[in-house]
Amino acid sequence: MKIEFTVQNIPPKKDGANSMWLKDSEAPRILSLRKAALDAMKKAGLKACIDSPVKLEVTVLAPSSQFIRNSGNYIGDLDTLVAGICDGLQAAHSNTPIAHALFQNLQTPEIHPNHKLLLNDDAQVMTIVAKKERLDNSQQTYYQIVLEAI
């Protein structure tokens, strides 16, 4: 089983000290990821999470200006982006209060953070290949995900 999809947004970022599920800045990014993941699952005919170990490939494509640390629009370190993607593809921890307005009254309840999407647990990820690539400054940031059962 191999799932591939593209998300038109900056990936969610995991901050070890604070839950990304509670940050206003991360909610739209998490929602974009979860919508794209659900669409990819449906397209592949996958009705439940992948249960086996997986390989994760992530490519983040952004304008050069977003790779400059201390700029107003720095995209983030690659490890925080990958961790945010991994967390976003599984359910939020059961003790995490999900109160952001974007997650309330969703048209598609399967993308609510209380639901697992592609992964039961990110401990299933056995291999990660990740990279950031520069785009022409006029292009919008997006990222590509390939998740493959191994």
N, C-alpha and C positions, 0 to 999 in steps of 0.2 A: 504494500500500500504506500503510495506516494501522493502527497498533497502539495500543490504549489499555488501561491497566490501573491498578489501585490496589494499594498495598502498605501493610499494617497494621503500621507500625513507623516509627522515625525513619530517614531516609535515611543511607546510609554517608557519612562525611566524609573528604574527601581533605585531608591535611596535606602541604604541599609538601616538608617536610623528612623525612617518614617515610612509608613505604608503608602504606596502609590495610590491605593484605592481611596485614600482620604484627601488627596490633593486636587484642588480645582483645576490646576493646569494639566493634570494627567487624565482626567475623566474623558475629554473628547478623544484623546489618543487611544485610550483603552477601548472606548466604544468603536472607533474606526477599526482597530485590530480585531475585535470580537465579531463585528459585522462581516468583515472580509473572511475571517476563519469559518464562520457559519456558512457563508455562501460557497466557499471552497468545499466544505464537507458535503453540502447538498449536491454540488456539481459532481463530486466523486462517488455519490451514493452511500456515503458513510453516515450511519444513523447513530453511532455512539463514538465515544472517545477511542483513540488507539490505546490498546492495552499493553502492547509489547514495547521493548526498548526502541528508541528512535534516534535518528541522526537529524540534527537541525542545521540548516544553512540559512544565514541571514546576510543580505546585502542591503546596506543603507546608502541611498543615493541622494546627495544634497549639494546645493551650490557651495562653491569654495568659501564664501563668506561665513557659512555655518560651521566651518571647521576651525575657526579662530577662537581659541579660548579667551575669555574676558571680553568678547564682543557681546553685544546685546542679544544676539541670536544664535549663540553657540548650541549646536545640536546635542552635545553630550559625549561622554566617553563611551566607547564601544561596549565595554563590559556592562555598564548600567543600562544600555539600550537592549542588549541581549537578555539580561536578567528581567527587564520589564516585559519583554515579549514572552519569555517563559512563564512568568507569573500571570500574564494576561490570557494565556491559552489554557489555564486551569482555573478552577473556582477560587475565589477569594477565601481566605481562612474564615472558618465559621464564626469566629469571635470579632471579625472586622465589621464595624457598622458601615453599611452602604447607604449613605444619605444624600449623595449628590443628586441634584435635580435631573440630570441627564439619565440616570438609571431608574427613575421613577416612571411608572406608567408606560413602559416600553411597548411598542407595537409588536416587537418580536421578543417574547420573554426568554427565549433560549440564550440570548446574549447578556442577560443579567449576570452580574458578577457572582451570584450564588450558584450558577450552573457551570459545570465543566464543559469545555468545548473540545478541543483536539486532544488534550492531555488529561489523564486522571491526576497525574502528579509530575512535576518537572524533574523528579528523580529518574524518570524514564529516559531522559536525554543522556545518551551515552557518548555522543560525538557532536561537537559544535564547530562549524566553519563559519566565520563571520568576518565581514569587511565593510569599510566605508569607502565609497567612491565619489569623486567630485563630478558634479554636473556643470553645464553651462549656467552661469549665474541667473539666467532668465527662466530656468526650469524650476518646477516645484519639487519639493522634497517628497520622496516616497521610499518604500522599502519592499523587498521581495523576500518571501519565506518559502523554503522547501522543507517539508517534514516527511521523513521516510522511515517506515518500520524496518528494523534490522533484525 
